[in-house]
Structures are given as C-alpha cells and as structure tokens.
Amino acid sequence: MLSREPDQENVAVRKSSLGVSIVSADAVFVGNIEIHSQLHIDGSLQGDITSNSRVYIGKSGNYTGKILAQHVIISGTVSGAIHADTIEILQSAAVQAELVAENVKIEQSASFVGSMSNSIHEN
C-alpha cells in the first residue's frame, strides 16, 4: 500500500495558494496570457501578457511581446513593450522595448535600448 506523508500534501497546497504560475526554463510557449496572479518566466514566451499582479522574467527567461501588468521585474531578455506601474530592469537583463511606467529602475550593468514614458495615457 502506498502512503503519502501529510506534510507533502500541505506543501503542495501552500505552493499553489501563492498564486504564482511558472514557465520553466525548458518550456517554449507561444500565445497570449491573461492572468490574475504572479507570473514567473524562466523559459521562452512569445505573446502578450495581461496581469493585475507581478510579472518576473528570470535570468534564463526570453520574452517577446507586450506586457500590461502592475509590476514587472526583468533579469532575462525582453523585446517589445511594457506598460506597468513599476518596472525594474536588473543588472543581468537585456531589454529592447518601449517602457511606459510611473516608476522605472534600471540597475548598473543592465542593457536597455528603447524609449521611456511615465504616463500610460500617452499615445
């Protein structure tokens, strides 16, 4: 008879209750995503993302498209457009995009090519 430790079941529930969806490093995804929780991308994703939470592009993440989110943190490679309240481009990031945000932070050694605006109401 197989038995399952109660702690393992509780850990799985806690992880899923955090509301984080992950595109793993070996995954390739093409398509649009609308999500009401956090999204963490370590793989390759091409398409538009709409989130009312945080989107994180990890160091191995490669993203092409338009992101509309509350908070975007980038450690990997991004090409396209990002519209958010806050955008953080970390030192390992390579970003070629149009940024539209109230708050933008670009760390030293990060690569950024593109345009920035602080108003989401501009055309």
N, C-alpha and C positions, 0 to 999 in steps of 0.2 A: 504494500500500500504506500502511495506517495503522500508525503505530508508537506505542508508549506508552513514556514515559520511566520507567525503573526506579524513580526516586525517588517518582513519583506513586503507584505501586503500594505501596511501602513505607509511605508516609504513610497510605494508607487502612487498611492492616493495623494500624499503630500506633494510629490513632484507634479502630478497633473493639476493639482489645485493652485499651483503657482501661476498658471496661465501663460506658459512660455512654449511657443512652437519652435522647433529647431529644424533647419535644413542642414543636414550633416555634411561633413567635408567631402564625402564620396558621392553626394547627390547632385544631380543636374535637373533643374526644374524650369520649364518654360510655360508661362501663363500668368494671369493676374491673381493677386491675393487680396482679399478683404478680410481683416482680422480684428477682433475686439480684445486682443491681449498682446503680450510682447512677442516679437519675432526675432530669432537669432539665426543668422545665416553664416554658415561655415563653408557651404558648398557653392555651386554656381546657380544663379537665378536670373532669368530674363523675363521681364514683365512689370506691370505696375503693382505697387503695394499701397493699400489704404489701411491705416491703423489708427485707433484712438489712443494708442499707448506708445511703447518704445520699440524701435527697430534697431537692432545691433548687427553690423556687418563685421564678422570676426576676421582675424588676420588672414585666414585661408579663404575667406569669402570673396566672391566675384559677382558683382551685381550690375545689371544694365536695365535701365527703365526709369520710371518716375515714382518717387516715394512721397506720400502725403501722410504725415504722422505727427504725433505730439513731440517726440524726442528721437533723434537719430544719432547714433554713435557709430563711427566708422574706424575700423582698424585695417580693413582689407582694401579691395579695389572697387571703385564705383564709377559708372559712366551714365550720365543722364541728367535728371533734375530732382531736387529735394526741396520740399515745402514742409516746414516744421516750425514749432515754437522755438526749439533749441536744436542746434546741430553741433556735434563735436567731431572734429577730424583729428584722430590720434596720430602719434609720430610714425607709425608703420603704414599709414594709409596713403593711397594714391587715388585722388579724386579728380575727375574731369566732369564738371557739372555746373548747372545753374542752381545756385542756392538762394532760397527765399526763407528768411527766418528772422525772428526778433533777436535771438541770441546765437552767435556763431563763435566757436572756439577752435582755433587751428594750432595744434602743438608744433613746436620746433621740429624740424626734420620731416614733417608731413609734406606730401606733394599735393598741391591744389592748382588746377587750371580751370578757369571758368569765370562766372560772374556771380556777384552777391547783391542781394537787395534785402532790406529789413521790413518790407511791407508785403503781406500776402495779397493785398488788394491792387497791386500794380499789374499792368498788362504786359 
